[in-house]
Amino acid sequence: MNWPEGIAARPLTLDDVEEFAEMFAAKEKVDQEGENFGAEDFAESFRRPGVNLAQDSIALWAGGRMIGYGIAHAQQTVVDVDRVRVEGAVHPEWRRRGLGTQLMQWLITRAGGLHAQTHPEAPGYVTVGAAGTNAGATALLQGLGFKPERYFFEMRRPLDQPIPEVAVPDDLQLTSYDAAHDEELRLAHYEAFSDHWGWTPPTPELWRSRSIGSRAFRGDQSYYVLDGATVASYVNCFEWVASTEATGVRELYIGQVGTRRAYRGRGLARAALAKVLTEAAQAGYQRASLGVDADNPTGALGLYENLGFTTHQKFVSYQLPLA
């Protein structure tokens, strides 16, 4: 790839997290996508299992400042198709110069290489997300041949509004997070999401790093419905300190909600969510938020709306076939 004069390109490293966080904050200030993270959050994501910065990332620099980046993420397992997820951004001061197009071309090439290395037996696609309000990203992706494949809603709920009380059946127990149930929780999540679009079971190590092992995980604010030792339904919650610092609003992010198939239709997720909201309000959180597939097969969108959540932002997942 031939980059414009004065721009240097190299892979990201863990030593870049401060510059990365600075660039990402500048991007968020303009794009307003609700993504506020600190350097330590990015360092954690860079260390996750399966992330190979030396091979699958690129950072653009000008005058000692990071002005753009791209990362490709290989799937560790495949169910039906191999979706290589990519992400990237250009600093607002450096947009409209063709750098975003060049970054995406680099990412498409890298995604093709990852697909060939990991799951060549399955149909391969590059996938990338963009906020529905980001006209520049939408035009760039469509210009490169990407097509919308799925829509997601980011929803919010203020916690100063009434929260319903929802009881669980007498034979079940509603309880906060306990590490003793970690493995049962993982198995419950895998079962609950096995019929969701795009689901591929992560390795136990990757699952942990994205959930109960994350620095943002808040066990005291996460609740489960137990049937004996079985996790029947669960709500895992997270908090990013950098988000509170950037917005002035303390927000609890509801990152994972699921119910095992045998327990669906009994209102268990509703009960766990109501408990989460009640406890979050008492703990001083001002707002709860979550993301949901617009076509979620379990009716999650209606559940969240019934509990007072409203759509704040729409995100689109775009897809491009790999040759």
C-alpha positions as MATLAB code, in Angstrom:
seq = 'MNWPEGIAARPLTLDDVEEFAEMFAAKEKVDQEGENFGAEDFAESFRRPGVNLAQDSIALWAGGRMIGYGIAHAQQTVVDVDRVRVEGAVHPEWRRRGLGTQLMQWLITRAGGLHAQTHPEAPGYVTVGAAGTNAGATALLQGLGFKPERYFFEMRRPLDQPIPEVAVPDDLQLTSYDAAHDEELRLAHYEAFSDHWGWTPPTPELWRSRSIGSRAFRGDQSYYVLDGATVASYVNCFEWVASTEATGVRELYIGQVGTRRAYRGRGLARAALAKVLTEAAQAGYQRASLGVDADNPTGALGLYENLGFTTHQKFVSYQLPLA';
ca = [
       0.000    0.000    0.000;
       1.375    3.394   -1.010;
       0.438    5.944    1.624;
       0.538    9.714    0.978;
       3.798   11.529    1.540;
       4.401   12.364    5.188;
       2.328    9.466    6.525;
       4.020    6.458    8.121;
       2.283    3.099    8.529;
       3.167    0.267   10.892;
       1.369   -2.301   13.078;
      -0.125   -1.229   16.375;
       1.660   -2.210   19.591;
       0.691   -2.153   23.250;
       2.937    0.871   23.648;
       0.536    2.840   21.430;
      -2.502    2.708   23.716;
      -2.229    6.303   24.965;
      -2.033    7.701   21.419;
      -4.766    5.307   20.340;
      -7.075    6.490   23.128;
      -6.400   10.120   22.206;
      -7.258    9.519   18.556;
     -10.349    7.482   19.451;
     -11.613   10.251   21.733;
     -11.239   12.775   18.901;
     -13.194   10.438   16.619;
     -15.970    9.979   19.185;
     -16.264   13.720   19.756;
     -17.228   14.128   16.095;
     -19.025   10.845   15.351;
     -21.008   10.651   18.621;
     -21.359    6.863   18.565;
     -21.374    6.387   22.337;
     -17.941    4.740   22.416;
     -15.814    6.219   25.207;
     -12.896    4.086   26.365;
      -9.614    4.732   28.127;
      -6.076    3.588   27.373;
      -6.361    0.691   29.844;
      -9.541   -0.504   28.130;
      -7.771   -0.575   24.776;
      -4.764   -2.331   26.281;
      -7.093   -5.046   27.548;
      -8.720   -5.474   24.132;
      -5.318   -5.628   22.430;
      -4.310   -8.488   24.762;
      -7.388  -10.603   24.122;
      -6.924  -14.171   22.863;
      -6.721  -14.299   19.082;
      -5.617  -10.676   18.633;
      -2.403  -10.489   16.608;
      -1.464   -6.838   16.339;
       1.802   -7.522   14.533;
       0.012   -9.326   11.702;
      -3.534   -7.963   11.652;
      -3.328   -4.270   12.542;
      -2.079   -1.026   11.063;
      -1.630    2.471   12.467;
      -1.107    5.641   10.459;
       1.121    8.379   11.843;
       1.826   11.972   10.834;
       4.057   14.342   12.750;
       4.273   11.917   15.659;
       0.470   11.665   16.036;
      -1.700    8.654   15.307;
      -4.173    9.687   12.622;
      -5.776    6.375   11.660;
      -5.915    2.670   12.395;
      -7.313   -0.644   11.246;
      -7.611   -4.087   12.876;
      -8.834   -7.378   11.420;
     -10.241  -10.061   13.737;
     -10.249  -13.698   12.664;
     -13.017  -15.997   13.884;
     -11.694  -18.767   16.083;
     -14.561  -21.077   15.160;
     -17.040  -21.252   12.287;
     -20.636  -22.477   12.221;
     -21.798  -21.710    8.680;
     -19.732  -18.868    7.181;
     -16.425  -17.247    8.082;
     -16.995  -13.604    8.969;
     -13.737  -11.727    9.388;
     -14.634   -8.634   11.392;
     -12.673   -5.472   10.731;
     -12.642   -2.051   12.358;
     -10.928    1.208   11.600;
     -11.113    4.972   11.770;
      -9.411    8.143   10.604;
      -8.828   11.138   12.866;
     -11.428   13.821   11.984;
      -8.705   16.308   11.046;
      -7.405   13.895    8.390;
     -10.650   12.857    6.722;
     -11.681   13.477    3.108;
      -8.169   12.682    1.867;
      -8.736    9.081    0.802;
      -7.129    7.557    3.899;
     -10.314    5.777    4.959;
     -10.598    4.099    1.577;
      -6.960    3.016    1.692;
      -7.376    1.656    5.208;
     -10.424   -0.369    4.178;
      -8.599   -1.729    1.146;
      -5.764   -2.811    3.438;
      -8.274   -4.431    5.803;
     -10.065   -6.254    2.990;
      -6.755   -7.691    1.817;
      -5.815   -8.709    5.356;
      -9.245  -10.264    5.908;
      -8.749  -12.344    2.784;
      -5.427  -13.553    4.137;
      -6.949  -14.475    7.488;
      -9.792  -16.340    5.816;
      -7.312  -18.330    3.719;
      -5.245  -19.131    6.815;
      -8.050  -20.104    9.163;
     -11.288  -21.297    7.531;
     -10.879  -21.551    3.747;
     -13.428  -24.383    3.639;
     -16.287  -22.002    4.522;
     -17.696  -19.066    2.541;
     -15.774  -15.958    3.575;
     -16.957  -12.412    4.213;
     -15.544   -9.174    5.536;
     -17.891   -7.549    8.055;
     -17.715   -4.054    9.492;
     -20.096   -1.981   11.575;
     -21.065    1.661   11.171;
     -23.477    3.984   12.929;
     -26.526    4.832   10.872;
     -25.757    8.516   11.396;
     -22.236    8.250    9.971;
     -22.842    9.297    6.374;
     -19.139    9.305    5.530;
     -18.590    5.708    6.637;
     -21.765    4.593    4.863;
     -20.671    6.169    1.575;
     -17.166    4.731    1.887;
     -18.375    1.183    2.518;
     -21.014    1.233   -0.193;
     -18.451    2.632   -2.616;
     -16.264   -0.408   -1.933;
     -19.131   -2.813   -2.580;
     -20.274   -3.546    0.980;
     -23.966   -4.319    1.486;
     -26.033   -3.983    4.692;
     -26.603   -7.410    6.231;
     -27.986   -6.721    9.713;
     -29.259   -3.870   11.870;
     -28.703   -3.303   15.566;
     -30.181   -0.825   18.021;
     -28.352    0.848   20.876;
     -30.979    1.469   23.555;
     -31.000    3.589   26.696;
     -33.113    3.936   29.810;
     -32.860    6.673   32.464;
     -32.858    5.202   35.960;
     -34.856    7.978   37.604;
     -38.052    6.557   36.115;
     -40.209    3.880   37.834;
     -38.891    0.321   37.518;
     -41.317   -2.615   37.682;
     -40.984   -5.316   40.311;
     -40.909   -8.734   38.675;
     -40.894  -11.915   40.734;
     -39.362  -15.231   39.713;
     -41.170  -18.553   40.214;
     -40.898  -19.955   43.742;
     -38.770  -22.893   42.620;
     -36.074  -20.591   41.189;
     -33.616  -18.179   42.799;
     -32.626  -14.662   41.697;
     -29.076  -13.902   42.804;
     -26.128  -11.658   42.019;
     -22.947  -12.874   40.339;
     -20.971  -15.615   42.081;
     -17.706  -16.931   40.618;
     -18.760  -20.436   41.643;
     -21.173  -20.404   38.686;
     -18.661  -19.241   36.059;
     -18.596  -22.424   33.996;
     -22.347  -22.910   34.220;
     -22.769  -19.297   33.104;
     -20.559  -19.882   30.068;
     -22.552  -22.954   29.056;
     -25.825  -21.084   29.531;
     -24.595  -18.265   27.302;
     -23.485  -20.669   24.577;
     -26.883  -22.370   24.592;
     -28.858  -19.132   24.750;
     -27.052  -17.619   21.778;
     -26.768  -20.751   19.631;
     -29.862  -19.730   17.620;
     -28.785  -16.092   17.161;
     -27.576  -14.652   13.875;
     -23.818  -14.739   13.388;
     -23.147  -16.725   16.559;
     -19.951  -18.726   16.758;
     -18.900  -20.205   20.108;
     -15.727  -18.494   21.350;
     -13.039  -20.395   23.181;
     -13.494  -20.398   26.976;
     -10.533  -18.021   27.258;
     -12.022  -15.522   24.806;
     -15.445  -15.762   26.425;
     -13.940  -14.966   29.819;
     -11.943  -12.012   28.494;
     -15.100  -10.499   26.992;
     -17.316  -11.099   30.011;
     -16.539  -11.932   33.636;
     -12.788  -11.473   33.134;
     -13.052   -7.954   31.742;
     -11.933   -5.014   33.860;
     -15.263   -3.375   33.008;
     -17.360   -6.280   34.350;
     -19.483   -5.391   37.368;
     -20.373   -8.549   39.263;
     -22.287   -6.697   41.980;
     -24.629   -5.351   39.289;
     -25.023   -8.647   37.371;
     -27.902  -10.984   38.221;
     -28.795  -14.588   37.420;
     -31.813  -16.833   37.824;
     -30.752  -20.217   39.181;
     -32.515  -23.559   39.100;
     -30.437  -25.367   41.673;
     -26.917  -25.185   40.236;
     -28.170  -24.449   36.711;
     -28.000  -20.899   35.373;
     -31.414  -20.564   33.723;
     -31.158  -16.868   32.798;
     -28.503  -14.196   33.253;
     -27.682  -10.506   32.840;
     -24.005   -9.475   32.743;
     -23.250   -5.791   33.275;
     -20.296   -3.515   32.595;
     -19.128   -0.001   33.353;
     -16.490    2.078   31.583;
     -15.050    4.783   33.797;
     -13.859    6.663   30.711;
     -17.470    6.945   29.562;
     -18.521    8.652   32.785;
     -15.554   11.006   32.536;
     -16.408   11.910   28.941;
     -20.181   12.287   29.302;
     -20.754   13.177   32.937;
     -23.341   10.380   33.093;
     -22.694    7.213   35.071;
     -24.013    4.455   32.838;
     -24.386    0.727   33.402;
     -24.025   -1.210   30.162;
     -26.029   -4.422   29.960;
     -23.699   -6.445   27.802;
     -25.062   -9.991   27.837;
     -28.617  -11.196   28.407;
     -29.747  -14.750   27.796;
     -32.094  -17.542   28.813;
     -31.628  -21.251   28.248;
     -34.170  -22.639   25.797;
     -35.952  -24.852   28.332;
     -36.634  -21.810   30.518;
     -37.854  -19.362   27.880;
     -41.342  -17.897   28.043;
     -41.370  -17.662   31.859;
     -40.276  -14.044   32.251;
     -36.902  -14.887   33.771;
     -34.853  -12.384   31.772;
     -37.440   -9.713   32.558;
     -37.122  -10.456   36.280;
     -33.324  -10.380   36.169;
     -33.301   -7.142   34.165;
     -35.753   -5.452   36.520;
     -33.515   -6.412   39.437;
     -30.459   -5.068   37.605;
     -32.176   -1.742   36.940;
     -33.402   -1.411   40.525;
     -29.999   -2.146   42.026;
     -28.224    0.094   39.522;
     -30.420    3.046   40.459;
     -29.742    2.443   44.146;
     -25.996    2.209   43.458;
     -25.943    5.653   41.871;
     -26.050    4.827   38.182;
     -27.983    7.384   36.160;
     -28.640    5.414   32.996;
     -28.678    1.879   31.638;
     -27.891    0.980   28.040;
     -27.661   -2.109   25.848;
     -27.373   -3.259   22.258;
     -29.808   -5.577   20.495;
     -30.187   -7.235   17.107;
     -33.222   -5.640   15.443;
     -34.322   -9.125   14.341;
     -33.464  -10.971   17.555;
     -35.322  -14.321   17.388;
     -36.282  -14.354   21.087;
     -38.225  -11.088   21.069;
     -35.587   -9.237   23.076;
     -36.401   -5.890   21.457;
     -39.964   -5.991   22.764;
     -38.736   -7.033   26.205;
     -36.415   -4.051   26.440;
     -39.054   -1.628   25.197;
     -41.479   -2.983   27.781;
     -38.923   -2.211   30.491;
     -38.605    1.396   29.379;
     -35.662    1.296   26.978;
     -35.816    3.455   23.862;
     -33.635    3.416   20.764;
     -30.848    5.961   20.845;
     -28.757    4.886   17.861;
     -28.917    2.464   14.942;
     -25.876    0.522   13.809;
     -25.519   -1.345   10.540;
     -23.400   -4.428    9.934;
     -22.028   -4.357    6.374;
     -20.734   -7.371    4.488;
     -18.474   -7.949    1.495;
     -17.835  -11.415    0.008;
     -14.221  -12.533   -0.082;
     -13.142  -13.773   -3.473;
];
